[in-house]
Amino acid sequence: MDNAQDKSKYKFGLVGRDISYSFSRGYFADKFENEGLPHTYVNFDLQSIEELDDIIKNTPNLKGLNVTIPYKEDVIPMLDELNKRARKIGAVNTIRITRYQKLIGYNTDYYGFKNSLKPHLKKHHKRALILGTGGASKAIAHALKKLKIQYDYVSRSEKEGVKFLYSDLTDDIISSYTIIINCTPIGTFPNVNECPDIPYEAITKKHILYDLIYNPEQTKFLSCGDIKGATTINGLEMLKLQAEKSWEIWNK
C-alpha cells in the first residue's frame, strides 16, 4: 500500500538561475494543497544547464519541469524530443519526463501569452514591438504571428532579425506600434525603478503595454503606460495560463 502511494507522489520543479523569487513554486504548492494532491514542486537553481543531467538521474519520481531564464533555448540540445510548436518557436519552458526518463520539450509561454492578450485586442492593434530577444520573446513572436499582428524586435545590440536598437526609437515609431511587450528582465524586483529605455511620451490610450514581469505587479514600464492612459497587462495571467497548460502536459 505504502509503495503504491509512493509511486503516485510525483516531484515537479523549475529550472533556472537565481530563481528564489519563482512564481511557479508558490503556484503549484497552492494547487497541490487545494486539490489534495501529494506532489511537491521545487526550484532547481543551476549555474549551468549541464547540471540538469544530474538532476534527472538523482531525483526519484520526477515527472515534469518548467524552464525559465536563461535556459529556455540552452536546454533544447539536452532533450530527446521536441513538440512541433516548441520546435517552431525555438524555445522550451516545459519538459515532460516519461517513465523511461525520456525528456520531451514543449512551449506553454505561447499559449499563456496569446490567451492573456487576446481579450484586450481592438481593430487598431495591428503592429507590435517586442523588447528583448531571449527565449521568451520567441514564444511572443509566434503568438503574434498566429494573431496576425505584425511585429519587430528591439534590442540593445545589432543582431540578425532585429529591426530597431533602443537608440533608434522615436515618437513616430512608438506611435505606429500600438502594442509594446517587455520581454526583458528590466524592472524586476528588486530593481523596481528601472524600465526599458523607450520614448514613453509617445504612448497613448490606444496602446497596450504588456510586461512579462509579474514581480512587482506594477512595473515602472507599466506605470509609465498608465500615466498615458494605455491598457497595461502584467505577466501574472500569462503565468497562470502557462502553468495550467504545463500541468495538462505532465498528466498526459
N, C-alpha and C positions, 0 to 999 in steps of 0.2 A: 504493500500500500504506500509506504513512505517513498519507495522507489518511483512509483507511478506519479506521485505528486511532484517529486523532484524533477521528473522529466518535463512536466508541464510548466515548470518555473524557469522562464527564459530571462536572458540578460540582453539588454539593448544598450546602445551608447552613442556618444557624439565624438567624432574625430576632428581635432583642430589644433590650433596653437593659441595659448593664452585664453582659455575659454572658461575661466571660473564664472563668468557672467551668464553662461548659457541659458537661453530660453528653453531649449528642449528638455533639459533635465527636470526643471520645475514642472513643465507642461505634462510630461509623461508620468512623473511621480504623482501628480494630482489625478491624472487619468486612471492610473492603476489603482489608486486608493478608492476613487469614486466608483469604479466599476468592479471592485473586489477582486482584482487580478493579482497574482502572487509575483509578478515580474519586477525586475529592477532596471534602472536606466542610469548609466554612469558616464562621466566625462573621461575621454582618453586624450590627455593633453600631450601632444607629440612634438618633439623638436624637429623631427624629420619623418616623412611619410614612410620611410623604410621600416620604422618601428612597428608598423601595422602588422607585419608578418608574425611577430612575436605575440601580439595581442590575439590574433586569430588562433594561433596554436595553443596559447596558455589560458584562454578564457572559456571555461566549460559552458555549454548551453547558450552560447552567443548566437542570436538569431538575426539581428539587424543592426545597422549603423547609419547614423546621419553623418554627413561630412560638411565642414564649414571652412571658412578662411584659414589658411591659404591653400587648402588641399583639393579643391573641387576638380581641378584639372590634373594635378600631380598624381592623384590616386588611380587614374584610368589604366596606366600600364600594369597595375597590380591586380586588376580584376580578370576573372575568367571569361566574363561575358558582359556585353553592354546591351541594354534595352534599345530599341530602334530610335526612340526620341532622344535618349541621352547621347547616342552616337551622333545624331544630327546636331545637337546643341554643343557637344564637345566639353561637357562638364557634368559631374555627378555629385548629388548631395544625399543620395540614399543607396545603401547597399543591402541586398538580401543575401543571407548566408544559408545555403541549402544544408540538408542533413549530412551531405558528403563534403561539407566545407568548401563548396564552390561559391565564389563571390560574383554576384550579378549586380551591375550598376544601373541606377535609374536617376531621373531628374524630376523632382516634385516641386522645385522652385518655380518652374514654368507654370505648372498648374495653379500654385498659390498666387503668383503674381497676376496671371491672366484673370482669374476669378475674383480677385480683390479690386482690380482696376475697372473691369467691365461695367459695374453699376454706375460709375461716375462719368462714363464717356458720353460726349454730346457730338453733334454733327461736325462742329468746328475742330474737334481733336483729331487732326489728320497727320501731324508730324511730332516726333518726339526726339529729345536729346537724351542720350544715355551718358551720364557722368561716370567715367571709370571703364576699365576694360578687363576686369578679372573674371573669374568663373561665374559669379552671379550675373554679370552683365550679359553673358551669352544666353542664359535662360530668358532674360528680359527681352533680348533682341528677338528670340524665337517666338515668344508670346506676342510681341508687337507685330511681327510678320503675319502670324495667324489672325490677328485682329485687323489686318490690312492697314496698319499705321506705319507710315514711312519713318525711319529713324536714322540718326547719325550719332557717332561716338565723339565724346570729348575726352581728351587725355592731357596729362602734364607733359608727355614727350611724344615725338612723332613716331608712329608705328603703322604697320600695314592695317588698312581698314579704318583708320582714324581720320575723320574729316576736319575736326577743329582741335586746336590747343586752347586752353583756358584763356590765353592772351589774345586769341583771335575773336573771342565772343564780344559782340556789340549789342546795343539795344535792338537794332533791326533783326539780328539773328534770333535773339531771345523772343522778340515779338512774333516771329514766324514759326516758332516751335512751341505749341501750346501745352505740351506735356514735357516735364523735365524730371528725370529719375536719377536720384543719387544712389549709385551702386558702389560708392567708395566708403571706407570706414570713417571719413572725416565727420567729426561731430559726435562720435560715440563716447559714452561715459568712460573716463572722467573728463575728456576734452570737449566739454559741452559748449564752450564759447567759440568753437571753430565751425566753419561751414565752407562748402565749395566756393571758390572764387569766381562768381558769375555776376553780371550786371543786374542785380535784383530790382533796380528802379524800373526796368522794362517789364516786370511781371504785372499781369492784370488779372481781373476777376475771371477772365476766360481761361486762365492757366490751371493746370493740375501740377502740383509739386508732390512727388512721391519719393519718400525716403525709405530705403530698405532697413535702415536702423530702427530699432524699437526701444533702445535704452540710451538716452531718455526718450519718453513717448513723444515729446515735442522738441525736436532738434532746432538748432538755430536756423538751419536751412528752411524748415517748415514754418518757423516763426516769421521769417522774412517774407514767406509767401502769404501767410495770414494777414500781415500788415497791409499787403496789396490786394486783399480780398480773393486770393486764389483758393481753389479747393486743395486741401492738404491731406495727405494719407501717409501714415507711418507703416512700418513693416510688420505690425502685430497680426493683422488679419491674414497676410500672406503666410506668416509663420504657422499660424493655427491650421490653415488650409493645407499647407505642405506637410505638416506633422501628421494630420489625419490621413493624408494620401500615403505617406510612408507606412503608417500603421496597416493600411489596407494591403500594401505590397508585401509587408513582412508576414501577413497572415494568409497569403495566397494558398 
